Amino acid sequence: MDINYLQIISAFIVLFAVIDILGSLPIILDLQKKSGPIKAFQATSVAFTIMIIFLFVGEALLGLFGVDISSFAIAGSFVLLIMAFEMILGVEIFKHDSPSGASIVPIAFPLIAGAGSFTTLLSLRAEFDTINIIIALLLNIIVVYGVLKGTKLVERVIGQGGIYVLKKFFGIILLAMAIKLFMTNFGNIVLDFIKKLNVL
């Protein structure tokens, strides 16, 4: 396996778009108010570990439970849908009762390491060398760590009004992403089902 800078840059851009930590800022700020300070190192290290494990054994692990990638992505879309409703409607659906606060759930998983990043990692593995994907992922995690550490600064700069507007706006974006994730993977399941019917 050779280190290829073009592959690293390509994988970094794709993962950065999928993780979308900047777009998740309103969610993080909202969770911080509900559950207390976010432990940036804990959240990023757990997310990185989960994604590395999934990169190597994800498909096989899901196969053990008889779950395909499309079904897993649809389950993830429901989690995103609930979080979007919380942001748009100003209601609390997700109960933040984790002993570690919100750092592990839902920030490390499924916000950073979620269905979108899992499916993306498996897709990238088919195209790029594993070492280049790991480097691109590590660079993304460093960016995520920086954003999580700087949430208070962002909050001071944009103020409560700015956070409120961002929360509603990105709630709609998150809702659109959840619907797209659902529709794409539901379409894959339907196509696979039709193919199986044609074989029979």
Residue, then its C-alpha position, 0 to 999 in steps of 0.5 A: m500500500d502506497i501513500n497517494y496524496l491525491q487519494i488522501i485529498s479526494a477521500f478527505i473532501v468526501l469524508f468532510a462533506v459527509i461528516d459535515i461538522l460545521g453543519s452540525l454546529p447548531i446541534i452540538l451547541d444545543l446538546q451542550k446546553k442540555s447535557g453539559p460540556i462536550k468532551a472533544f477528545q473523548a468524542t473524536s477518539v471514540a468516533f475515530t475508533i468506531m470508524i476504523i473498526f467499521l472500515f475493516v470489519g463493518e460489512a462482515l459485522l453487519g452480515l453476521f446480523g443479517v443486515d445489509i448496508s442499505s438497511f443500516a443507512i435507513a436506520g441511521s436516517f431515522v436518527l437524523l430525522i428525529m434530530a432534525f425535528e428537535m431542531i426545527l420544532g424546538v421539542e425534545i425527543f431524544k433523551h440525553d441520559s448517557p452517563s458520559g453526557a452527549s460526548i459519546v451519544p449522539i455526538a461520537f455516534p451517530l453525529i460524527a460516526g454515523a450511517g453516512s460516514f460508514t457507507t462512505l468508508l466502505s465505498l472509498r475502500a473499493e476505490f482507494d488504498t486503505i492507508n490513504i483512507i485512514i490518513a484522510l479520516l485522521l485529518n478529518i477527526i483533527v478538524v472535528y476536534g478543533v470545531l468541538k473545542g471551539t464551540k464556545l468561541v463560535e457561540r460568543v461570535i454569532g450570539q444567541g440569535g445567530i444560533y437560533v437561526l442556524k439551528k432552524f436552517f440546519g434542522i431543515i438541511l438535516l431533514a433533507m439529508a435524512i430523507k435523501l439517505f432514506m430514499t436512496n437506500f430504500g430505492n436500493i432495497v426495492l431494486d434488489f427485491i425486484k432483481k430477486l423476483n426476476v430471478l425467480 
